[in-house]
Amino acid sequence: PNLESQVAALSEWFDQHLNPGGITPAAGPDDLPRYFREIHANALASSLSRALATGSGEVWQTVRRNRRAKRLDAIRAAVDAVGAPAQATAEATAMVLRLSGADASWPLHDSYGLPLERIPDVIAHTVELIIRDLRTHVTGDTPT
């Protein structure tokens, strides 16, 4: 009946096309790399993700934000579960959330030349490093 419902229906179709088995939200900090590897491998396997990840329409961005809310909340909870101080947690959360969509993976190929098949592992490894560093705020250890 309206543009918003049409974009919402398209996003549902897109999710089913991009992630036919569904998306399992991150279950905690140690599960974040698996989650990021999975979502980026799926996103990069579909040419549609490039168009939709960079879509700038206000309606699309609202629908995208709403359909990803549960997964983003799981990411926030996983980072928070590390138990680091508030500022370090907020900074880590911001970076990890920034890596959570196809809009993070496509530029790694287009602008920086990374092969598509390597991007999910590179992003997952980056998330591992962020979580490892965040844990040093709890343990007092020096990052390795």
N, C-alpha and C positions, 0 to 999 in steps of 0.2 A: 504493500500500500504506500510506502514512502522510501526515500533513499536510505535511511538508516536501517530499515528492515531488510532491504535488498543487500546492503553491504554486510549486515550481520549474517544473512543466509550464505553469501559468498564466502565469508570467513569460516563458517562451519564446513562448507564444502572444501575449502582450502585446507583446513586442519585435517579432514579425513583423507584428502589426497596426499598431503605432505607427511602425515603421521598415521598411516592406516592402522597400526596397532595401538594407537593412542599415545599419550605422553604421560609417563609416570613422573610426578614431581619429585624433586630431590628429597631424600629421607633424612638428611643430615649433612654435616660438613664433609664427611668422607665420601658421600654419594654425589656431591656436586660435580666432580669431574665426569662421572658417568653420564649425568644429566646433560652437561654441556656438550660432550662428545656426541650424544644421541641427537640432540636437537639440531646441532650444526651439520651433522652428516645428513640428516633428513632434509634440512633447508637447502643445502648445496646440491642435493640430488634433483631438485625441482627448479626449472627455469622460472616458474611462477613466483618463487620466493623473492627473487631479485626485484621484480616489479612491485610486489606488495610490501616488501621491507622498506623500500624507499618512497612509497606512496606518501604524499604530503597532505592529502585531503583531511580536513578536520573530522569528518564523519568516520573515515577509515581509521584514523588515529584513536578515536574514542572507542570504536568497536575493538580494535587491536588491544588496547589497554584493558578493556573489560574481559575479553576472552583469555587473556594471559594472566589475569589477576591472581587466580589460585596458584599457578606455577610461580609467579613472582613472590607471592606470600611465602611459599615453601622455601624459596631461595633466601628471603629475609630471615626466616626462622632458622634455617641451616647455618647461616653466618652468625646469627645471634647466639646459637647453641655453643659456639666456641667459648663464649664467656669472657671475651676481651673487654677492655674499657670502652665506654660509649663512643668516644670520638674515633678510636681505631675501628670499631665495629661499623660506625656510620660510613667511614671512608672506604672500608673494604666492601661493604654492601653496595655502595654507589658504583664501584668499579665492576663488581661481579654482575650487578643488574645491567650495566652498560654492555656487557658481553653476552647477554641472554637472548639476543635476537639475530635474525639473518642480516640485519643492518650492521652487525659487527663482523660477520664472516665474509660477505662479498667484497668489501674494500681490501681485505687481506690478499685477495686474488687480483682484483682489478687494479689497485694502486701499488701493491707491493710485490706482486708476482708469485705469491705462494701457490703451489699446486693445490687444486680443490681438495684432493684426497688427504692432504696434510692438515688442512685448516681445523677440522674438529679436534684433532690431537693437540694442535698448538694452543687452541683456546682452552681445552680441558687442562693442559699443563699450566697455562697461565693462572687458571682458577686454583689449581693445586698450590702454586707458589703464593698466591694471595692468602689462602687459608693457612698455609704453613707459616707465613709471616705473621698473620693475625694471632696464631697460637703462641708465638714468642711473647706476646703481650701478657699472656696468661702464665706461661712457664718461666719467663725471664731468660730463656735460652737465647743464644745468638742464632740468627737464621743460618742454615747451611745451604 
